[in-house]
Amino acid sequence: MSPDIMKYFGTLTAKAGAVPIFKFEYLTTLGIAAIVIFLGRFLVAHSRLLRKYAIPAPVVSGIIISIIIALFKGNGIVAFKFDTKIMKDLCQNLFFLCVGYGFSTKLIHRAGGKLVAYIAIAAALLITCQDILGVLVGNLVGLHPLLALQCSSASMSGGVGTASAFGPIFEARGAADATTIGVAAGTMGNIMGSLIGGPVAAFLIKKHNLKADPNDKPETETKDTVIKLDNQRMVVAFAYSLLFAALGMPIWCIFNHIPMLSMPKFIGCLFAGAICRNILEALGKDTYVPEFNAISDMFLELYLALVLMTIDITALAPVAGQMGIVLLAQAIFMALFGIFVSYNMFGRDYGAAVMTAGNCGWGCGSGPNAVANEKAVMEEYGWASVAWVLYPSWSVICDDIYNPIFLSLFSNFVM
């Protein structure tokens, strides 16, 4: 392909002695993400095993695409890069805006204060245990304790964002390459969390013969009148979502100025969604729930496709040894924690199993992983309103408050 034609799809950078890099421009990147979505849905639709264990569709195809890309790079042919920064940020924040928008006070009353408290306690307990386990296993394999923490709650419960934030802090305290290791661990955690959540929930559902409540349905199916999606309502709802997301920025600013806290941007969007939804309900205004659900689904699938297809598997190779042992221990612990702790604390019913899948998602990766895991489980086994609306948002809020505080304090203790 001639350079003149190639520039319409991306840019090629070639240096002597290095693997050439081709970076796709953003529209072509989105086109490839669409292929990932189509491929994932096709594979899940034609695989009873994938459906049984509730593996999210974009995760399946995203891993396949990232492996193919790694083979091209590993064999010195070409390294593919993608223009995803703005789109990832947009997808993540609008998605969590929609998650927060589903956070109605009516559902809190329905869930009960006991469950809300137990979710918070379970989140704090998991983070604490992850860091203790990580340091203990790290000591056994000779890994610096701060690097072990980067492979623990910093990257597991906290994800790539928290690991990136603490990387420079730990490097300044003598932990070389803490940022690289944290990002690599967070990347691997995204894969782990997506793969273990569904099977853990499926195990619990089968073992305890759990069934979804037939009377528990999505909010859009509980109305006497079914509201059909149309252009005008979608445009208004999308404009609302953009406005509410912008209103989340002052909230994010306030959180980020609290000492010892480092909040991701999407937390502001999540709170803004919840606040705006309940204001609209109090005023008796149309809440456009079907439209917001559609926006949520679209941006979740696109976000997962962009994240999974851009994972650089080759970057994990230099730190695979000691880090791999710690991460394996974390994955096993997360599965056991979900089966023996989360499920029991969340009510020992079908909803608890769905929330346990979500727990595995954020406990080894990120908030979107939690929602993707729950969505995949519910598509196969049935709906659970409290698990869908309450758990992902509330658990992520608890994590983002407790995790940075405990990490800061515990890192001083282990040094």
Sequence and secondary structure as in RCSB ss.txt:
>XXXX:A:sequence
MSPDIMKYFGTLTAKAGAVPIFKFEYLTTLGIAAIVIFLGRFLVAHSRLLRKYAIPAPVVSGIIISIIIALFKGN
GIVAFKFDTKIMKDLCQNLFFLCVGYGFSTKLIHRAGGKLVAYIAIAAALLITCQDILGVLVGNLVGLHPLLALQ
CSSASMSGGVGTASAFGPIFEARGAADATTIGVAAGTMGNIMGSLIGGPVAAFLIKKHNLKADPNDKPETETKDT
VIKLDNQRMVVAFAYSLLFAALGMPIWCIFNHIPMLSMPKFIGCLFAGAICRNILEALGKDTYVPEFNAISDMFL
ELYLALVLMTIDITALAPVAGQMGIVLLAQAIFMALFGIFVSYNMFGRDYGAAVMTAGNCGWGCGSGPNAVANEK
AVMEEYGWASVAWVLYPSWSVICDDIYNPIFLSLFSNFVM
>XXXX:A:secstr
  HHHHTTTEEEE  TTS  EEEE HHHHHHHHHHHHHHHHHHHHT HHHHHTT  HHHHHHHHHHHHHHHHHHT
TS EEEE  HHHHHHHHHHHHHHHHHT  HHHHHHH HHHHHHHHHHHHHHHHHHHHHHHHHHHHHT  HHHHHH
TTTTTTTSHHHHHHHHHHHHHHTT TTHHHHHHHHHHHHHHHHHHHHHHHHHHHHHHTT    TT   GGGSSSS
     HHHHHHHHHHHHHHHHHHHHHHHHHHTSTT    HHHHHHHHHHHHHHHHHHTT    HHHHHHHHHHHH
HHHHHHHHHT  GGGGGGGHHHHHHHHHHHHHHHHHHIIIIIHHHTTSSHHHHHHHHHHHHHHTT HHHHHHHHH
HHHHHH   HHHHHHHHHHHHHHHHHHHHHHHHHHHHHH 
